[in-house]
């Protein structure tokens, strides 16, 4: 490679810079990001949900009118300690209970899910919730809601999930640099995860258009 070369694709959202060994992706000209490839990940409750990487981003789309179900892409979790950091953009947010950003972990043996999300229910909130399954109705499968914080939604939002070997830690950020911890709990609370996931959900069965989330950056550390 030739360090410093720039590549401006005509069919994507990223600017690429040659670091001498590979191409680094940048968003808005100056923000280094990490495009996500979930081709080796698996679906939990795919139904008619879809994943697309046509323009270099990962776009998860939940079908309209199907009801309150999670649609997750998951894989085996890294060894602890690890941190997952995601920047997403919500294409739409309509209807009571609409969830437009999901990241967290999953227990393989049972399919139980812990997740950090931004959702709407009489206003927008960043919340942590536990579910017995991704495929069942939202309320009847919700085990607990350890924390919830009202927020002003942004077109783009940073979410972070950490497992330090003792606790699961949930954080949010406006700029990807300054982080606010909104909740922490024992990693064995209700169940212990061995997988990680990202996802999308359109909770209301009255939604008349698909819910879509564009994942602009995803990093495992």
QUIPE-V979869 format. One record per helix or strand of 2 or more residues. SS is the DSSP state (H for helix, E for strand). FROM is the first residue (numbers start at 0). LEN is the number of residues. Records with the same first field share a line. If there is no record, write none. Layout:
SS = FROM-LEN + FROM-LEN
This chain:
E = 5-3 + 14-4 + 22-5 + 30-3 + 41-3 + 49-3 + 57-5 + 69-7 + 81-9 + 98-8 + 112-8 + 123-8 + 141-9 + 155-8 + 166-7 + 178-8 + 194-7 + 210-10
